[in-house]
């Protein structure tokens, strides 16, 4: 998926969204929460947004041909680059839609702190 993004999207930098991050089965789950903490992610500008989003929706299994309840939903959220002081930008994000009860929270809001590079 990273290779496809590199070919069809330009990385703009790190952005922060209000919410919490949870550790699922080897990957993170972002839960938006306007009253919560901040979660770091990568912001991209897509060359063909419709095609790229369709591919990502399929990858995240949030299209109608996947059974409900789906694990993720694509949502528009305000994000901020360079932390909380920057002007907000509206961006698509994939939000975890299942219960977080019993899941460990990633307090730093950064998944890359847990994964080796």
C-alpha positions in Angstrom: 0.0 0.0 0.0 2.9 2.4 0.7 4.2 1.8 -2.8 0.8 2.7 -4.3 0.6 5.8 -2.2 4.1 6.8 -3.3 3.0 6.5 -7.0 -0.4 8.2 -6.7 0.0 10.7 -3.9 2.3 13.4 -2.6 3.2 13.2 1.1 2.6 16.6 2.7 3.9 15.9 6.1 2.7 14.8 9.5 -0.7 15.9 10.7 -2.6 15.6 14.0 -6.2 14.7 14.5 -8.2 14.9 17.7 -8.8 11.4 19.2 -7.2 8.3 20.6 -5.1 5.5 19.2 -5.5 1.9 20.2 -3.4 -1.2 19.5 -5.4 -3.8 17.6 -3.9 -7.0 16.3 -0.5 -5.6 15.2 -1.9 -2.4 13.8 -3.4 0.8 15.2 -7.1 1.8 15.4 -7.8 5.6 15.4 -10.9 6.7 17.2 -11.9 10.4 16.7 -12.8 12.4 19.7 -13.1 16.1 19.7 -12.6 16.2 23.5 -9.7 13.7 23.5 -6.0 13.7 22.8 -4.1 14.0 19.5 -3.1 11.3 17.1 -0.3 11.6 14.5 -0.7 10.5 11.0 0.5 11.2 7.5 -1.2 13.7 5.2 -1.2 13.1 1.5 -2.4 15.0 -1.6 -3.8 12.5 -4.1 -3.4 12.8 -7.9 -6.7 11.0 -8.5 -8.6 11.2 -5.2 -11.6 9.2 -6.4 -9.5 6.2 -7.6 -7.1 6.4 -4.6 -9.9 6.5 -2.1 -11.8 3.7 -3.7 -8.6 1.6 -3.5 -8.0 2.6 0.2 -11.7 1.9 1.0 -11.3 -1.6 -0.3 -8.0 -2.1 1.6 -9.6 -0.9 4.8 -12.6 -3.1 4.1 -15.2 -0.3 4.5 -17.0 -0.7 1.2 -20.5 -2.1 0.9 -19.4 -5.5 -0.3 -17.8 -6.2 3.1 -20.1 -7.4 5.9 -21.2 -5.2 8.7 -20.2 -4.3 11.3 -17.2 -3.0 9.4 -14.0 -2.3 11.3 -13.3 1.1 9.7 -15.2 4.0 8.2 -13.8 6.8 6.1 -14.6 10.2 7.7 -13.8 13.8 7.0 -12.0 15.5 9.9 -10.2 18.7 10.6 -6.5 17.9 11.1 -3.5 20.2 11.8 0.0 20.0 10.5 2.8 20.9 12.9 0.8 20.2 16.0 -2.2 22.0 17.5 -1.2 25.6 16.7 -1.4 25.3 12.9 -4.5 26.2 10.9 -6.9 23.2 10.4 -7.2 21.4 7.1 -10.0 19.0 6.2 -8.8 15.5 5.4 -10.2 12.0 4.9 -9.2 9.6 7.7 -10.1 6.0 8.5 -11.7 5.7 11.9 -12.0 2.5 13.9 -15.7 1.7 14.5 -15.7 -1.2 16.9 -15.5 -1.3 20.7 -12.2 -0.3 22.2 -13.0 -2.0 25.5 -10.0 -4.0 26.6 -7.7 -2.7 23.9 -4.5 -1.0 25.0 -4.3 2.7 24.3 -1.2 4.1 22.6 -0.8 7.1 24.8 1.7 8.9 22.6 -0.8 9.0 19.8 2.0 7.7 17.5 2.0 4.2 16.1 5.5 4.5 14.7 6.9 4.7 18.2 6.0 1.0 18.6 7.1 -0.3 15.2 10.8 -0.6 14.2 11.7 1.3 11.1 
